[in-house]
Amino acid sequence: MKRWVIITFFIIFFCLQNFEAVAHKSLVEDTSSPLDAYCASCTKEKDVDVKAEIVEHFKETPILISLDECIGTALLNNFNIKVANSEYVSSRWDYRNALAQFLPEVNFEGYSIYYSGQVLVGGVVPDHVEELALSGTLKVTHDLTKGGSQIFEAKARKLAARANLKNLDFTKDEVILETARDYYELLRAKISIEIQLKNLYERTAQLKLTQTLMEAGLGTRFDVIRSKGEQALAEQNLMAALNNFRTNQAKLANIMGIEVNTHLFPIENEVTPFVLIDEALGVDELFRVAEFSRDDVKAQENKIKTLKEEKHKVYTDFVPRPRITYQGQFQGTARAGVYGNNVLGAYLDVPIGSRLGVGTITKANSIQAQIDAQTHRLEVLLRNIRQDIIANYYKAQILKDRIEIAKRQVEYASDSVKLAELRLDAGEGILIDVIQAQTIKNNARIELLSTIVDYNINQIQLLYDNGTISYDSIVKNYKP
């Protein structure tokens, strides 16, 4: 009996001497406990090396990156931007082609024919002919805008090019948004690995403690089995975090336009909330800015204007179409000489429309229906923008409050773990209380991390919603 009392005293004294109570001031700050002190060998180091864990797991050395580098690379290499740029270049050449239609058509025709042999003169008298016939003709034709249709076509092509330019700008905005979002998702995954690593180390130390207590007769097999289950769950959570990290690596590399298999590693060790939107602005102010700043709105407006010009072009089927032609011709033979002549002609076509006007009217009505459809799409787009602004505006306020609550939750959870461990050391508590307290603490860390990341993504989303997102607007206060 005396031997068991001595063993019990030794274990309690050893745990109390190695206990370190640390207030949790950050999301992944070192959190030493009696369990860490009891089994320092299984916790490796107090400062978790996430990079080393990732290198060991994936057998690849990651590349350090920052948010500004990712956005800059994406703007240069993203394939959606390249597609949009090619479409804009194509439409710009279409506009130049429309302008080229105002120039006259000029062509030259010439021939040289050698005649040799017997021919009939007057169909009766045979004669011998050996002659070289020469001819050259210069033709110039000008359509004089084809009744104005070329004017409306040029204006339509110009507006279409402008719409594609705005679509290119909007694609860049989308790429900036997606790159920033994927970067923060990768950062979330990185810090989650750190949290899950620390959780696994604590669970491993906890298991060793329960095994030691059971061997000393102070614990139960149930405690050991429960600790093994918690350790297995911690290992699964770590594997899930590592897999999520690799998935987000591929997503970020893809949006950046680099090799998808590239192993990227955010440079930050923690995530802090930052404000990008002026908090003095309300929903109505943000929407008014969006109406004039969103490139997709401008692109849609230019699509409508393009269709209107095409409709005007259709009605030129009823407009008289003057045209002029000039022909300068040189004809003759090598023996007799070459002689010139000039022909100048003016023509006027007075159409009554395509297919007695019915074809013109039906085509114009078809385009008008397209105009109506695009107008409705513009209205839907504006309504969706307002909806997104309202949702994200109030979500930002809620997330801001939740960050403060989550910080307090982490502090409370840390204190709860400390108290549960003290109660266990004093013989007043049970191991399950410690396990539950540590689970709550781990979940609180994850919750705080997710809330801050969601808030930062929300701020970038609001910039996108009101059309003011840009490289400069995101990185102006960025300090990795």
C-alpha positions in Angstrom: 0.0 0.0 0.0 2.8 2.3 0.9 4.4 1.7 -2.5 1.2 2.8 -4.4 1.0 6.0 -2.3 4.6 6.8 -3.2 4.0 6.2 -6.9 0.8 8.3 -6.9 2.6 11.1 -5.1 5.5 10.9 -7.6 3.2 11.2 -10.6 1.2 14.1 -9.3 4.4 15.9 -8.2 6.0 15.3 -11.6 3.0 16.6 -13.6 2.6 19.7 -11.4 6.3 20.6 -11.7 6.1 20.5 -15.5 2.9 22.3 -15.9 3.0 25.5 -18.0 -0.1 27.7 -18.2 0.0 30.0 -21.3 -2.7 32.4 -22.3 -3.8 31.9 -25.9 -3.2 35.2 -27.5 -3.1 34.0 -31.1 -4.7 31.3 -33.2 -1.8 28.9 -33.3 0.3 30.1 -30.4 2.3 27.5 -28.5 0.0 25.9 -25.9 2.1 23.8 -23.4 0.3 21.6 -20.9 1.1 19.0 -18.2 0.7 16.4 -21.0 3.4 18.1 -23.1 5.8 18.2 -20.1 5.1 14.6 -19.2 6.0 13.3 -22.7 8.3 15.9 -24.4 9.7 13.2 -26.7 6.4 12.7 -28.5 5.7 16.4 -29.0 9.0 16.8 -30.9 9.2 20.6 -30.7 6.9 23.2 -29.2 7.0 25.2 -32.4 5.3 23.1 -35.1 7.2 23.1 -38.4 4.4 22.9 -40.9 6.7 23.2 -43.9 8.8 20.3 -42.7 5.6 18.2 -42.3 4.4 19.1 -45.8 7.8 18.3 -47.3 7.9 14.9 -45.5 4.3 14.1 -46.5 4.4 15.1 -50.2 8.2 14.6 -50.8 8.3 18.0 -52.6 9.9 21.3 -51.6 7.2 24.0 -51.7 7.7 27.5 -53.2 7.1 30.4 -50.9 4.5 32.9 -52.3 2.7 36.0 -51.2 -0.7 37.4 -52.2 0.7 40.2 -54.4 3.0 37.8 -56.2 0.1 35.4 -56.9 -2.2 38.1 -58.3 0.6 39.6 -60.4 1.4 36.2 -61.9 -2.2 35.4 -62.5 -2.7 38.7 -64.4 0.2 37.7 -66.7 -0.5 34.0 -67.2 -4.2 33.2 -66.6 -5.7 31.5 -69.6 -9.1 33.0 -69.2 -7.5 36.4 -69.6 -5.7 35.2 -72.7 -8.9 34.0 -74.2 -10.7 37.3 -73.5 -7.8 39.2 -74.9 -7.8 37.2 -78.1 -11.5 37.8 -78.5 -10.9 41.5 -78.0 -8.1 41.6 -80.6 -10.4 39.7 -83.0 -13.2 42.3 -82.5 -10.8 45.1 -82.9 -9.7 43.8 -86.3 -13.4 43.4 -87.2 -13.8 47.1 -86.5 -10.9 47.9 -88.7 -12.3 45.7 -91.5 -15.6 47.7 -91.2 -13.6 50.9 -91.7 -11.9 49.4 -94.7 -15.2 49.1 -96.4 -15.3 52.9 -96.9 -12.4 52.5 -99.4 -13.1 51.9 -103.1 -12.6 48.6 -104.8 -9.7 48.7 -107.2 -8.6 46.0 -109.5 -6.6 45.5 -112.7 -7.3 43.0 -115.5 -5.0 42.3 -118.4 -4.4 39.7 -121.1 -2.1 38.9 -124.0 -3.3 36.6 -126.8 -1.2 35.4 -129.7 -3.1 34.5 -132.9 -1.4 32.4 -135.7 -3.0 30.5 -138.6 -5.7 30.6 -141.2 -9.0 32.3 -140.5 -12.1 33.2 -142.5 -12.7 36.8 -143.3 -16.4 37.5 -143.6 -16.9 33.8 -143.1 -15.8 33.2 -146.8 -12.3 34.5 -147.7 -9.4 32.6 -146.1 -6.6 34.7 -144.7 -3.4 34.1 -142.8 -3.2 35.8 -139.4 -0.2 36.2 -137.1 -0.9 38.8 -134.4 -0.4 39.5 -130.7 -3.4 41.1 -129.0 -2.9 43.2 -125.9 -5.4 44.5 -123.3 -5.2 46.1 -119.9 -8.2 47.4 -117.8 -8.2 49.4 -114.5 -11.5 49.3 -112.7 -12.4 51.5 -109.7 -15.8 51.1 -107.9 -17.1 53.0 -104.8 -20.3 52.0 -103.1 -20.8 55.4 -101.3 -21.6 53.6 -98.0 -24.3 51.4 -99.5 -27.0 53.7 -98.5 -25.5 54.2 -95.0 -25.3 50.5 -94.1 -21.5 50.7 -93.9 -21.7 53.5 -91.4 -24.0 51.6 -89.1 -21.8 48.4 -89.5 -18.7 50.3 -88.5 -20.4 51.8 -85.5 -21.7 48.3 -84.5 -18.2 46.8 -84.8 -16.7 49.6 -82.8 -19.2 49.0 -80.0 -18.7 45.2 -80.2 -14.9 45.8 -79.7 -15.6 48.1 -76.8 -17.9 45.4 -75.2 -15.1 42.8 -75.6 -12.6 45.2 -74.0 -14.9 45.6 -71.0 -15.3 41.8 -70.9 -11.5 41.6 -70.8 -11.3 44.0 -67.9 -14.1 42.1 -66.1 -12.2 38.8 -66.7 -9.2 40.4 -65.0 -11.4 41.4 -62.1 -12.7 37.8 -61.8 -9.1 36.4 -61.9 -8.0 38.8 -59.1 -11.0 37.8 -57.0 -10.4 34.0 -57.6 -6.7 34.3 -57.0 -7.1 36.2 -53.7 -9.8 33.8 -52.6 -7.8 30.7 -53.4 -4.7 32.2 -51.8 -6.6 32.7 -48.5 -8.1 29.2 -48.8 -4.6 27.8 -49.1 -3.5 29.9 -46.1 -6.4 28.6 -44.2 -5.4 25.0 -45.1 -1.8 25.7 -44.1 -2.7 27.0 -40.6 -5.2 24.2 -40.2 -2.3 21.7 -40.6 -0.5 23.5 -37.9 -3.5 23.3 -35.6 -4.1 19.7 -36.4 -0.4 18.9 -35.8 -0.5 20.4 -32.4 -3.7 18.6 -31.6 -2.1 15.3 -32.7 0.9 15.9 -30.5 -1.3 16.6 -27.5 -3.4 13.5 -28.2 -0.2 11.4 -28.5 1.1 12.8 -25.2 -2.3 12.2 -23.6 -2.3 8.6 -24.8 1.2 8.0 -23.3 0.0 9.5 -20.0 -3.1 7.3 -19.8 -1.0 4.2 -20.6 1.5 5.1 -17.8 -1.3 5.7 -15.3 -2.9 2.4 -16.2 0.4 0.6 -15.7 0.7 2.3 -12.3 -2.8 1.2 -11.4 -4.2 4.7 -11.4 -6.0 4.6 -14.7 -8.4 2.4 -16.5 -8.3 0.5 -19.9 -11.3 2.6 -20.9 -9.2 5.8 -20.6 -6.5 4.2 -22.8 -8.9 3.1 -25.4 -10.6 6.5 -25.4 -7.2 8.2 -25.8 -6.3 5.9 -28.7 -9.6 6.8 -30.4 -8.8 10.5 -29.9 -5.3 10.0 -31.3 -6.7 8.2 -34.4 -9.2 11.0 -34.9 -6.5 13.5 -34.7 -4.5 11.6 -37.3 -7.5 11.5 -39.6 -8.0 15.3 -39.2 -4.4 15.9 -40.0 -4.6 13.7 -43.2 -7.7 15.6 -44.2 -6.0 18.9 -43.6 -3.0 17.8 -45.7 -5.2 16.6 -48.5 -7.2 19.9 -48.4 -3.9 21.8 -48.6 -2.8 19.9 -51.7 -6.1 20.5 -53.4 -6.0 24.2 -52.7 -2.4 24.3 -54.0 -3.6 22.9 -57.3 -6.5 25.4 -57.5 -4.3 28.4 -56.8 -1.7 27.2 -59.4 -4.4 26.7 -61.9 -5.9 30.2 -61.6 -2.4 31.6 -61.7 -1.8 30.0 -65.1 1.3 28.1 -63.9 2.0 24.3 -63.8 -0.9 22.9 -61.8 1.4 20.5 -60.0 3.4 23.4 -58.5 3.7 23.1 -54.7 2.9 26.6 -53.4 3.3 27.7 -49.7 1.9 31.0 -48.3 4.5 33.1 -46.7 2.3 34.1 -43.7 2.4 32.2 -40.5 -0.9 33.6 -39.3 -3.9 35.4 -40.8 -5.2 38.7 -39.5 -8.3 40.6 -40.5 -8.0 43.6 -42.8 -10.5 46.2 -44.0 -10.7 47.1 -47.7 -14.1 48.7 -47.9 -14.9 52.1 -46.4 -17.2 51.2 -43.5 -18.9 54.6 -43.9 -20.4 53.5 -47.2 -23.8 51.9 -47.1 -25.5 49.5 -49.5 -27.0 52.2 -51.7 -23.7 54.0 -52.1 -21.9 50.7 -52.9 -24.5 49.9 -55.5 -24.3 53.3 -57.2 -20.6 52.9 -57.5 -21.2 49.4 -59.0 -23.6 50.8 -61.6 -20.8 53.0 -63.1 -17.8 50.8 -62.3 -18.6 47.2 -63.0 -17.1 46.2 -66.3 -19.6 43.5 -66.9 -22.4 46.1 -66.7 -20.5 48.3 -69.3 -20.0 45.2 -71.5 -23.7 44.4 -71.4 -24.6 48.1 -72.2 -22.3 48.0 -75.2 -23.9 44.7 -76.4 -27.3 46.5 -76.4 -25.8 49.5 -78.3 -24.3 47.1 -80.9 -27.6 45.4 -81.6 -29.3 48.8 -82.0 -26.7 49.8 -84.7 -27.3 46.5 -86.4 -31.0 47.2 -86.4 -30.3 50.6 -88.0 -28.2 48.8 -90.6 -31.1 46.5 -91.5 -33.4 49.5 -92.3 -30.9 50.8 -94.9 -32.5 48.1 -97.1 -35.1 50.8 -98.0 -32.5 53.6 -98.7 -31.4 54.4 -102.3 -27.9 53.2 -103.0 -25.8 55.3 -105.3 -22.4 54.0 -106.6 -19.9 55.2 -109.1 -17.5 53.2 -111.3 -14.5 54.2 -113.5 -12.9 52.0 -116.1 -9.7 52.9 -117.9 -8.8 50.4 -120.7 -5.9 50.0 -123.1 -6.4 47.6 -126.1 -4.7 46.9 -129.3 -2.1 44.7 -131.0 1.7 44.6 -131.0 1.7 45.5 -134.7 -1.0 48.1 -134.9 -0.4 49.7 -131.5 -2.3 50.0 -128.2 -5.1 52.6 -127.7 -6.9 53.7 -124.6 -10.5 54.5 -123.6 -12.1 55.7 -120.4 -15.6 54.9 -119.0 -17.2 56.8 -116.0 -20.5 55.6 -114.7 -22.9 56.6 -112.0 -25.6 54.2 -110.8 -28.5 54.5 -108.4 -30.3 51.5 -107.0 -33.7 52.2 -105.3 -34.6 49.1 -103.3 -37.9 48.4 -101.6 -36.3 46.2 -98.9 -35.4 42.6 -98.9 -38.1 40.3 -100.3 -40.6 43.1 -100.9 -39.7 44.6 -97.6 -41.0 41.6 -95.6 -37.5 40.2 -95.2 -36.2 43.5 -93.9 -39.1 44.1 -91.4 -38.9 40.5 -90.0 -35.1 40.8 -89.6 -35.5 44.1 -87.8 -38.1 42.7 -85.5 -35.8 39.7 -84.7 -33.0 42.1 -83.7 -35.4 44.2 -81.6 -36.3 41.0 -79.7 -32.6 40.4 -79.1 -32.3 44.0 -77.8 -35.2 43.3 -75.4 -33.5 40.1 -74.2 -30.2 41.8 -73.6 -32.0 44.7 -71.8 -33.6 42.2 -69.5 -30.2 40.5 -68.9 -28.8 43.9 -67.9 -31.6 44.4 -65.4 -31.1 40.9 -64.0 -27.4 41.6 -63.7 -28.0 44.8 -61.8 -30.5 43.1 -59.5 -28.0 40.3 -58.8 -25.3 42.8 -58.1 -27.5 44.6 -55.6 -28.4 41.3 -54.0 -24.7 40.3 -53.7 -23.8 43.7 -52.2 -26.6 43.4 -49.6 -25.6 39.9 -48.7 -21.9 40.5 -48.4 -22.3 43.9 -46.7 -24.2 42.5 -43.8 -22.1 39.3 -43.8 -19.1 41.6 -43.3 -20.6 43.1 -40.2 -21.5 39.7 -38.8 -18.1 38.3 -39.5 -16.4 41.2 -37.8 -18.4 40.6 -34.7 -17.8 36.8 -34.9 -14.1 37.4 -35.0 -14.2 39.0 -31.5 -16.5 36.3 -30.2 -14.2 33.6 -31.7 -11.2 35.2 -30.0 -12.9 35.1 -26.6 -14.0 31.5 -27.4 -10.4 30.5 -27.9 -9.4 32.1 -24.6 -12.3 30.4 -22.7 -11.4 27.1 -24.3 -7.8 27.4 -23.3 -8.7 28.3 -19.7 -11.1 25.3 -19.7 -8.3 23.0 -20.7 -6.1 24.4 -18.0 -8.7 24.0 -15.4 -9.6 20.5 -16.5 -5.9 19.5 -16.3 -5.6 21.0 -12.8 -8.7 19.2 -11.7 -7.3 15.9 -13.1 -3.9 16.5 -11.4 -5.7 17.2 -8.1 -7.8 14.1 -8.4 -11.1 16.0 -8.6 -11.7 15.5 -12.3 -11.5 12.7 -14.8 -9.6 12.3 -18.1 -12.7 12.6 -20.2 -13.1 16.2 -19.0 -9.6 17.0 -20.3 -10.3 15.2 -23.6 -13.5 17.2 -24.1 -11.9 20.5 -23.2 -9.1 19.9 -25.6 -11.6 19.0 -28.4 -13.4 22.3 -27.7 -10.2 24.2 -27.8 -9.1 22.7 -31.1 -12.5 23.4 -32.6 -12.3 27.0 -31.3 -9.0 27.5 -33.0 -10.4 26.2 -36.3 -13.5 28.4 -35.9 -11.4 31.6 -35.3 -9.2 30.8 -38.3 -12.2 30.2 -40.6 -13.9 33.4 -39.4 -10.9 35.6 -40.1 -10.3 34.0 -43.6 -14.0 34.4 -44.4 -13.9 38.0 -43.4 -10.9 38.8 -45.6 -12.4 37.0 -48.5 -15.7 38.9 -47.9 -13.8 42.2 -48.1 -12.3 41.2 -51.5 -15.7 40.1 -52.6 -17.2 43.5 -51.7 -14.5 45.2 -53.8 -15.5 42.9 -56.7 -19.2 43.5 -56.2 -19.0 47.3 -56.4 -16.5 47.2 -59.3 -13.5 48.7 -57.6 -11.4 45.5 -57.3 -7.8 45.8 -58.6 -4.3 44.7 -57.9 -3.6 48.0 -56.1 -6.8 48.0 -54.1 -6.0 44.6 -52.6 -2.3 44.9 -51.9 -2.2 48.6 -50.8 -2.3 47.6 -47.1 -0.9 44.1 -47.5 2.1 43.4 -45.3 3.0 39.7 -45.3 
